Amino acid sequence: SRVMSEREKRVIAYHEAGHALVGHVLPMRGPVHKISIIPRGRALGYTLLLPTEDRLLTTRSELGHELAMLLGGRTAEEIAFDDPTTGAYDDIEKATTIARRMVTEFGMSEELGTIRLGTSRTEPFLGRDHGHTVDYSEAVAARVDAEVRRIVDEARATAREIITANRGALDQLSGALVERETVDAAGVESLLSGCLPWVSDERSAG
């Protein structure tokens, strides 16, 4: 496989450092266990977070934090290089899917209320998902899209605020990744220990 250029290495380092930084600062995510810029499968790098406990249920706030962390990689690229890459494709797809499920399946949108919209044609025993069947009007679909966009934009704003407030820590962590390629839990903890805690969570409750 092709060797990464120094520029690519730096971009991936900032991308993974962005995920880790947002995940570290948001209280509802588990601790960052390991970050690496060594490619694995389709991923150019990875950030491993360990859940603090096994959870059967997830709250709306937790999903909001999940979205912010997913979008932390692309946001860090934008802040550091002002020129995002295609590397965030999977993150954006995952974030959009979660936001859409929050609106159409989990009744977590104040705008649309506690209703289920559309039917998901999944055959769990065959492991097949035929996607989401829309059985609502175009007017409702437009409101769903607007609400999905609002939720994603809000998570992106959270990621941006966290990364901007802790820019020094982002630079340090990405520098360590470029140098060492992998940073373990203790390394992450020491590099991010001076991060400012996340306070403006009240406004993201809607």
C-alpha positions in Angstrom: 0.0 0.0 0.0 1.1 3.6 -0.7 3.1 5.3 2.0 1.4 8.4 3.5 2.9 11.8 2.7 3.9 14.0 5.6 0.9 16.3 4.8 -1.5 13.4 4.8 -0.1 12.2 8.1 -0.6 15.7 9.7 -4.2 15.9 8.4 -5.1 12.4 9.8 -3.4 13.3 13.1 -5.5 16.5 13.4 -8.6 14.5 12.4 -8.1 11.8 15.1 -7.0 14.4 17.7 -10.3 16.2 17.0 -12.3 13.1 17.7 -10.3 12.4 20.9 -10.4 16.0 22.2 -14.2 16.3 21.8 -14.7 12.8 23.2 -12.4 13.7 26.2 -14.1 17.0 27.0 -17.8 15.8 26.7 -18.7 14.1 30.0 -21.0 11.5 28.6 -18.4 9.7 26.4 -16.2 7.0 27.8 -12.5 7.7 28.3 -10.2 7.8 25.2 -8.3 4.5 25.3 -6.1 4.8 22.3 -5.5 6.9 19.2 -3.6 5.9 16.1 -2.8 7.2 12.7 -1.9 3.8 11.4 -4.5 2.8 8.8 -6.8 -0.1 9.8 -9.2 -1.5 7.2 -10.9 1.3 5.4 -10.1 3.7 8.2 -7.0 6.0 7.8 -6.7 6.2 11.6 -8.8 5.5 14.6 -9.8 6.8 18.1 -10.9 4.1 20.5 -13.2 5.2 23.3 -14.2 2.7 26.1 -17.7 3.0 27.5 -17.7 3.5 31.3 -20.5 1.0 31.7 -22.7 -1.3 29.6 -25.8 0.7 28.6 -29.1 -0.5 27.4 -30.6 2.9 27.0 -29.2 6.1 25.5 -30.4 9.6 26.2 -30.8 12.4 23.8 -27.9 14.3 25.4 -25.7 11.3 25.0 -26.6 11.0 21.3 -25.8 14.7 21.0 -22.4 14.1 22.5 -21.9 11.2 20.2 -22.6 13.4 17.2 -20.2 16.1 18.3 -17.5 13.5 18.7 -18.1 12.1 15.3 -17.9 15.6 13.8 -14.8 16.5 15.8 -12.5 15.0 13.2 -13.8 17.1 10.2 -14.0 20.2 12.5 -10.4 19.9 13.6 -9.3 19.6 9.9 -11.3 22.8 9.1 -9.8 24.7 12.0 -6.2 23.5 11.4 -6.1 23.6 7.6 -9.1 25.6 6.5 -9.5 22.9 3.7 -11.4 19.8 4.7 -10.7 16.4 3.0 -12.8 13.5 2.0 -11.5 11.5 5.0 -14.6 12.4 7.1 -17.0 10.6 4.8 -17.9 7.8 7.2 -18.2 10.1 10.2 -20.6 12.4 8.3 -22.7 9.4 7.1 -22.9 8.0 10.7 -23.8 11.4 12.2 -26.5 11.9 9.7 -27.9 8.4 10.2 -28.0 9.0 14.0 -29.7 12.4 13.7 -32.3 11.0 11.3 -33.1 8.1 13.7 -33.4 10.6 16.6 -36.1 12.5 14.5 -37.9 9.6 12.8 -37.5 6.6 15.2 -36.7 7.8 18.7 -39.2 10.8 19.0 -36.4 13.1 20.1 -37.4 16.1 18.1 -39.4 18.9 19.8 -40.3 20.1 16.3 -41.9 16.9 15.2 -42.8 15.4 18.5 -42.9 11.9 19.9 -43.9 10.0 16.8 -42.4 7.3 14.6 -42.1 8.3 11.0 -41.6 5.8 8.3 -40.9 2.1 8.7 -37.5 0.5 8.8 -37.5 -2.7 6.8 -34.9 -4.6 8.6 -34.8 -8.4 8.7 -32.7 -8.9 11.8 -32.3 -12.7 11.4 -30.9 -12.3 7.9 -28.8 -9.3 8.9 -30.4 -7.3 6.0 -31.4 -3.7 6.2 -33.5 -2.6 3.2 -33.3 0.9 4.4 -36.0 3.3 5.6 -39.3 3.3 3.8 -40.9 6.7 3.8 -44.6 6.7 4.4 -45.1 10.4 5.2 -45.8 13.4 3.0 -43.2 15.6 1.3 -44.1 18.4 3.6 -43.2 16.2 6.7 -40.1 15.0 4.9 -38.9 18.6 4.4 -39.4 19.2 8.2 -37.5 16.0 8.9 -34.6 17.1 6.7 -34.6 20.5 8.4 -34.6 19.0 11.8 -31.8 16.5 11.0 -29.8 19.4 9.6 -30.4 21.4 12.8 -29.3 18.6 15.1 -26.1 17.9 13.0 -25.3 21.7 12.8 -25.8 22.0 16.6 -23.4 19.1 17.2 -20.9 20.6 14.8 -21.1 23.9 16.7 -20.4 22.1 19.9 -17.3 20.4 18.4 -16.1 23.7 17.0 -16.5 25.5 20.4 -14.6 22.7 22.2 -11.8 22.5 19.7 -11.4 26.3 19.4 -11.3 26.7 23.2 -8.6 23.9 23.4 -6.6 24.6 20.3 -3.3 24.3 22.1 -4.2 20.8 23.3 -5.3 19.8 19.8 -1.9 20.9 18.4 0.0 19.0 21.1 -2.0 15.8 20.6 -1.7 15.9 16.8 2.0 16.6 17.1 2.4 13.6 19.3 0.5 11.4 16.8 2.7 12.5 13.9 5.8 11.7 15.9 4.7 8.4 17.6 1.8 7.3 15.4 -0.1 5.8 18.4 -0.9 7.4 21.7 -2.2 5.3 24.6 -4.7 6.2 27.3 -2.1 7.7 29.7 -0.6 9.8 26.9 -4.0 11.1 25.9 -4.8 11.9 29.5 -1.6 13.8 30.1 -1.8 15.7 26.8 -5.5 16.7 27.3 -5.5 17.1 31.1 -5.5 20.9 30.8 -8.6 21.1 28.6 -11.4 23.3 29.7 -14.6 21.5 30.8 -17.7 21.7 28.6 -20.3 24.0 30.1 -22.8 25.2 27.5 -24.8 22.0 27.4 -28.1 23.6 28.4 -28.6 25.2 25.0 -28.1 21.9 23.2 -31.0 20.3 25.0 -33.5 21.2 22.3 
